[in-house]
Amino acid sequence: MISCLREWLPPSGSSAGWPCLPLADRLPAGNATRWYATGRAALYQALRPLAGRTGAIALLPCYLAAGVIDPIRALGFTLRFYPTGPGLLPDLAALGDAVAGDPAAAVVVVLHPMGRVLDLGPLPGLCRSRGALLVEDCAQALFCSDPAGRPAGSGGDLALFSFTKYLGCLDGAAMVYRTAALPPPPQPRARPWSTRLAGAWYGAHLRLDRAMHRSPEAAGRLLAASGFCYDRFYAIASRDFRPLAPSPVSARQLQPLDWDALIARRKRNRSAVYSGLGRARLSLVYPDDQPGWVPMAVPALVEGGSREALVAAAMARNVFLASLTDRWDFLPPGGGFAHERHYLDRHVLIPVHEHLDDPAMHRLLDVLNAL
Ligand SMILES: Cc1ncc(COP(=O)(O)O)c(C=O)c1O
């Protein structure tokens, strides 16, 4: 607890130090980048100049983080959800038709699910010609590129990155601006006490998660405590769209990371899953491996039987199969989103993070193949 308090006691400063981070070099090129504590605030602040247009529509994929939906809704846009195909990948032709057919479409969001980056083809040009702003949600696609080698976020007018899930830091997000239609807002300001308190809860959640990986025998209790801390954090931070700078704690956490080593490790682990998973109970969501893919985790679907039972069996052998469903547990009402429902009900995320070396990956795959 003392160390968590230390994390929010120092004054947070502005985001001025952030662009110096080596991370800035890893984002796609743009006119400007703004660094924030959260992705949702980055999105809210970017789209603010478009708010208040009567009847303006935002087109969103139907299975999406609340952290994207909430700020867009708070700005008064009418939300229209579009279905995606297998693996949550958008059908770009259908999306193009939807943009072309709706003169009120003001914002279009495309997600690169789990870091699988699509070549957006003519979509950016089409959106521009119709006066719609294209936002690429790259929160799961840091360091990832499309099959032609273009970094995630290279096509849209805005590219959103959120670092917490991907890098395990206390906070941090970036918005890359690539359009003359939207002026980048002023630099974000220092975090107030309430935000720093939220950071302390998040810090405790991260610590408990790490302890869980070190002491799998206590996993049940540590997981519950970690969830409790996360809920306290989320209650404060989830509806806070103010332009606040990321914390110096995250800057300190990220500064020493060796990005090349991290990327190489994740790629190697990803390939190990593709070559070593027997696929008896699990089928990979994306049948083909991709060289530019640096996933936070490799998604798979549980084939037959219960996901909960499979996750419990893996946990009993010290393998933690997460899923997005703790927070992404909803689809828009009305039905018709069959691919997303299937994904929501059956997916698990196979860890491939940089702390897993070759022997650890072999053990992990042995466990998965024996389930
Ligand atoms: C894909 C995606 N985009 C955007 C966000 C919002 O980012 P943040 O949590 O930093 O506000 C999230 C958060 O869950 C996310 O998962």
The ligand as a Gaussian input file, in Angstrom:
#p B3LYP/6-31G(d) Opt

LIG

0 1
 C       -9.632000      -1.309000     -27.908000
 C       -9.739000      -0.187000     -26.897000
 N       -9.778000       1.087000     -27.322000
 C       -9.842000       2.115000     -26.453000
 C       -9.903000       1.919000     -25.093000
 C       -9.965000       3.075000     -24.143000
 O       -8.705000       3.236000     -23.542000
 P       -8.534000       3.679000     -22.010000
 O       -8.903000       2.518000     -21.142000
 O       -7.086000       4.061000     -21.916000
 O       -9.439000       4.833000     -21.787000
 C       -9.876000       0.618000     -24.616000
 C       -9.989000       0.343000     -23.178000
 O      -10.412000      -0.688000     -22.754000
 C       -9.766000      -0.469000     -25.529000
 O       -9.705000      -1.739000     -25.109000

